[in-house]
Each structure stands twice: as C-alpha cells, then as structure tokens.
C-alpha cells in the first residue's frame, strides 16, 4: 500500500488529533469529522477495531508504510524490555522524525523530503535514508548549501517549535545533538502502544 498523500487535516480529524503536527483546524474545532461528531454513530467498536485504529494512528503519525511499521514492531519485540515503549523509541530514533522534532521541518513528511534530497547530515556526512536510526551523541545538521532553504528558515522562525529534553538545538548552526533515547514519559504522542502490542500478538 502506498504512503498516504491525501488531505492531512481530513486524516487527522478521523483520529480526532493533530497527528501530523500543528494544524490550525484543531485550534477552531475539537469535534471529529461529521456535522455532529460521533453522536449518531451506533454500536460499540470491537476490541480488534480499537487496536487496529491505534496501530493506524501510530503508522500515520510517523508516516510509515504497513510493511515498515510491521518490521519496526518485530525489531522492538526482539529487544529486551517493554515492547510498546521500545516501539515508540525506535520510531522516535528515525532520522526523519529527529529532523522534525528539531524544528527543521513543519511535518514529518517535509522532514523525510529534506533527508531524501540530501539536505541533512549526520556527524558531518550526508545521510539520505529517512529510516536511519539515530544514536546517542550523534549530531544532525543542515547541509551548508541548504541553510538558505525557505522551508527550513521559515519553520525555524515560526516560534512554534517545541523543545524536547532528549535533543539540543543550535539556531545559528542549524544543528542538534541527540542527547539520550527518550523514555515513554518524554514522548508526547497520544498513542496507546499496548493496544498495538495486543494487536500484533493475536
């Protein structure tokens, strides 16, 4: 299945959250899609439906294809520890997500394009693989000749960029350090990862 390229607000509304980052629609309205939200929907969703929706929300949030997400889950399941937390940590360690978290792109999709188009370096070397897994201590920077890109300058200058404890960022050099692997409490995404674990455990 191809990566979703449709209207972002419409997809976000289906989950009732701004899963792609800042979305001005959510500043004005809080109800789900439809004139009356969920008011007219009948029946209680099955356990499977709830679990599947949570997995879909995580997949769309981080912009992964089905096969990529399943592969990431398998990797998390092989590691020792809490599988759900490790899953989210692996998603957070992705280079495209890190570029987004640092505030160099307005969305993960835009961050993925910056990486794919060779605008981003890791420890001084160009890395054009969005799924590249960051390691503690590594430095993510904007390639020197790419520092004039309007996308990057506009995003950094919006003032809406959030700060995360596991990352440090220098506005002047447009570079950031990966300080530590974030714990579950640090990751702000409203994802019930245990439901995803239960889904894959069936």
HELIX and SHEET records of a PDB file:
HELIX    1   1 UNK A    8  UNK A   15  1                                   8    
HELIX    2   2 UNK A   25  UNK A   28  1                                   4    
HELIX    3   3 UNK A   47  UNK A   62  1                                  16    
HELIX    4   4 UNK A   66  UNK A   78  1                                  13    
HELIX    5   5 UNK A   83  UNK A   92  1                                  10    
HELIX    6   6 UNK A   95  UNK A  101  1                                   7    
HELIX    7   7 UNK A  108  UNK A  116  1                                   9    
HELIX    8   8 UNK A  144  UNK A  146  5                                   3    
HELIX    9   9 UNK A  150  UNK A  156  1                                   7    
HELIX   10  10 UNK A  193  UNK A  200  1                                   8    
SHEET    1   A 5 UNK A 125  UNK A 126  0                                        
SHEET    2   A 5 UNK A 120  UNK A 122 -1                                        
SHEET    3   A 5 UNK A 139  UNK A 142 -1                                        
SHEET    4   A 5 UNK A 175  UNK A 178 -1                                        
SHEET    5   A 5 UNK A 167  UNK A 170 -1                                        
END                                                                             
